[in-house]
Amino acid sequence: MEAIHQHSSIHSVYNTLKAVFVIVPIVAGLDKFTNILTDWSQYLNSTLLHMLPFSAGTFMMIVGVIEIAAGVLVFLKPRIGGMVVAAWLTLIAVTLLVDWKFADVAVRDLVMAISAFSMAKLAGDYDHR
């Protein structure tokens, strides 16, 4: 009986993580077009900013499209999507750590990356898409 309860609890955790990694990337991606939550360009690595062939705003819109696609991928293929989101969040954290201006945000992104990775691993057991 306890094994059934444990399985149910783990499945509940998986479903929660999956919902988070569908919703959050899509909302954050959409906000790259509106900047309602924050001015996303402030998080751009200064070295990267100088290498861009277009404006910071344009770059953030491209990032937004990628994040929306990642959220949709988590919904459709959670195992692959979770790995993509984990890699994406890790990449963001690394770029934030280079400037060291937003180390707190980088740490949170790394924690979210670990959570996305965990969700992707659980998807192998709970989602066969």
N, C-alpha and C positions, 0 to 999 in steps of 0.2 A: 504494500500500500504506500509506503514511504517513497519507493522508486517512482510511482505514478505521480505523487505530489511533487517530487523533485523535477521530473520531466515537465510537468505543467508549469512549474515556476520558471524553469529555464526557457521554456517556450514563450512565456509571458515577457521575460527579459528580452528575448530575441525580437518579438513583435514591437516592443517599445523602442528598442534601438533602431529597428528598421524604419519605423515611423519618423523618428528623429532625423535619420539620415536621408529620408525622402524630403521631408518638409524643410529642414534648415538650409540645405544647399539651394533649394528652389527659392525660398524667401530671400536668402542672402544674394542669390544671383539676380533676382528681380530688383532688389534694392540697389544693385550697381547702376541701374538706369535712373533711379529716383533720388538716391542719397537721403532717404527719409531716416534710416537708422543711424547713419554716420556718413561723413565724407570719406569714402573708401580710399581715395587717392592719397590720403595722409599716410597710409600704411605701405605705400610703394617704396621699395628699396631705392635709395638715392642713386646708386650706381646703375641700377636697372632703368630708372627713369631717364637718365641721360643717354642711354643706348636706344631708347624707343624711337622708331621712325614716325610716331604719331603722338597725339596728346595723351596725358594720363587718363583723361576721361574716356577716350576711345579704348585704351587698354583695359580699363575697368569694365567697360561694356563687353569686351571680348571675354574677360574673366567671368562676367555674369552669365554669358551664354554657356560657357564651359560648366559653371556650377549648376545651372538649370539642367543641362544634359546629364550631369553626374547624379542629381537627385532622381531624374527619370530612370536612369540606368539602375539605381538602387531598387526602385520600384519593380522594374521589369526583370532584372537579373541581380538579385541582392548579393550573391557571392562575388561576382565580378565588380559590381558597383561599389560595394563596400571596400574592396581593395583599391579601386580608383580614388574614392574619397579619402581613404587613409593616406595614399601616396600624395594626393593633392594637398591635404592639410599639412603633411610633413614638409613638402616643398615650400608652402607658405611660411611655416615656422622657421625654416632655415633662412629664407630671405629676410624675415624679421630679425633674426638673431645677428645677421651680418651688420646691420646698423646699430643694434642693441637699444634702439629707441623704444621698442614695444616688446620687451622680453616677457612681460606678463601675458600678453596676447599670444606670443609664441608658445609659451608653456601650456596655455589652454588649448591651442591648436594641436599640440602634441598629445594631450590627454584625449581630445576628440578623435585624433588619428588612431590611437590605441582602441578606443571604443568602436570606431568604424571597422577596424581590423577584426575585433572580437565578433562584431555582428556578422561580418563576412564569413568567419570560421563557423559560426553557428548556422549560417544559411545552408551549409553543406548537410546539416542534419534536419533542418526544419523547412527548407524551401528547395524544391527540386526543379527549379527553372533554370 
